[in-house]
Amino acid sequence: MELPTGYITALDAMNRHVNSARPDAPVQVEPVRRARLDPTRQAAAVALRRLADRIQPRPLPAAPRCS
């Protein structure tokens, strides 16, 4: 082999990559944080829904049918 150092480095990097995500690895659970802008988002959603209800075109009245 011309470059045994490169071969050893590649094997070492591959082993570290393959063994990095073991199924029995310890897991740290992230704390659940409440969204800081949640009330603002709720108010904006209500305002936009009301605006959409006002802007939405109304259906045309039904034409009288002769029977």
C-alpha positions as CSV (number, residue, x, y, z in Angstrom):
1,M,0.0,0.0,0.0
2,E,1.2,3.4,-0.8
3,L,-0.6,5.4,1.9
4,P,-1.3,3.2,5.0
5,T,-1.9,6.3,7.1
6,G,-4.9,7.2,4.9
7,Y,-6.3,3.7,5.1
8,I,-6.0,3.6,8.9
9,T,-7.6,7.1,9.2
10,A,-10.5,6.0,7.0
11,L,-11.1,2.9,9.0
12,D,-11.0,4.8,12.2
13,A,-13.4,7.5,10.9
14,M,-15.8,4.7,9.6
15,N,-15.8,2.9,12.9
16,R,-16.5,6.1,14.9
17,H,-19.3,6.9,12.5
18,V,-20.9,3.4,12.6
19,N,-20.6,3.1,16.4
20,S,-21.8,6.7,17.2
21,A,-25.5,5.9,17.2
22,R,-25.9,2.8,19.4
23,P,-29.4,1.7,20.4
24,D,-28.4,1.4,24.0
25,A,-26.8,4.8,24.2
26,P,-28.0,7.1,27.0
27,V,-30.6,9.6,26.0
28,Q,-31.2,13.0,27.5
29,V,-34.8,14.1,27.1
30,E,-35.3,17.7,26.1
31,P,-37.6,19.7,28.4
32,V,-40.9,20.7,26.8
33,R,-41.0,24.5,26.5
34,R,-44.1,26.4,26.1
35,A,-44.1,28.6,23.0
36,R,-43.3,32.2,24.0
37,L,-45.5,33.7,21.2
38,D,-48.4,31.3,21.7
39,P,-50.9,34.0,22.8
40,T,-49.9,36.3,20.0
41,R,-50.3,33.5,17.4
42,Q,-53.7,32.7,18.8
43,A,-54.8,36.3,18.6
44,A,-53.5,36.7,15.0
45,A,-55.2,33.4,14.0
46,V,-58.6,34.6,15.3
47,A,-58.2,38.0,13.7
48,L,-57.3,36.5,10.3
49,R,-60.2,34.0,10.5
50,R,-62.7,36.8,11.2
51,L,-61.2,38.9,8.3
52,A,-61.5,35.9,6.0
53,D,-65.1,35.3,7.0
54,R,-65.9,39.0,6.1
55,I,-64.0,39.0,2.8
56,Q,-65.2,35.6,1.6
57,P,-67.7,36.1,-1.3
58,R,-71.2,35.0,-0.5
59,P,-72.9,32.4,-2.8
60,L,-75.4,33.7,-5.3
61,P,-79.0,33.3,-4.4
62,A,-80.6,30.2,-5.9
63,A,-82.6,30.9,-9.1
64,P,-86.3,30.1,-8.8
65,R,-87.1,26.8,-10.4
66,C,-90.3,26.1,-12.3
67,S,-91.8,22.8,-11.5
